[in-house]
Amino acid sequence: MRVHMLATTSFLIFAATAAPVVSVQGQSDTTQQQNAPCASTQFHQFDFWIGEWDVLNPQGRVAGASVITRVLNGCAIHEEWHSEGSAFAGNSYNTYDRARNVWHQTWVDNSGQLLQLDGEFRDGKMVLEGERPGANGGTVLNRITCEALAPDSVLQVWDVSSDGGTTWTSQFDGLYLRKGAGSREQGADRITPPPG
């Protein structure tokens, strides 16, 4: 009987000391999920855009500067744009919407323009699209494509269509060059030669 009581007491002592370890481990896993809720691969598909950039137009001249950072506990990418030689500026928030399985961008600028775009990372490019009312009562389709050309350069093209996507016109064509990675002139050779 005494041996049985000792065995029972030893088991209870072991169980009492082991239980907090399990509980602490469970809390640790939960805390880790709370601290990094956006750590999945999808949330990092747009990481190539993060950095401080000089942005060149197709003629190789500076169009502006952009600072792009990961914010909100890693759940969003914030863009801060300033045009060269003018007061035009804009900001966007970009995030992966896991409920809809799409990337989303909300852009607003100091002219009052608002863009709401959805899309996906496909074929090595982030492609975001959205509609907004046109000046003459129609609908304008916006498409922004971002592609990493190299670790220190990203091409962003913004096209618009007023005929449902049959034809497109370029609104913006910018080569992002990471600050400190080379001179601004290194992107001058990006100019696409005329056809023929």
Helices and strands as residue ranges (DSSP letters): H 2-35, G 41-44, G 47-49, E 51-56, E 62-71, E 76-83, E 89-97, E 102-109, E 114-122, E 125-133, E 139-150, E 153-161, E 169-178, G 184-190
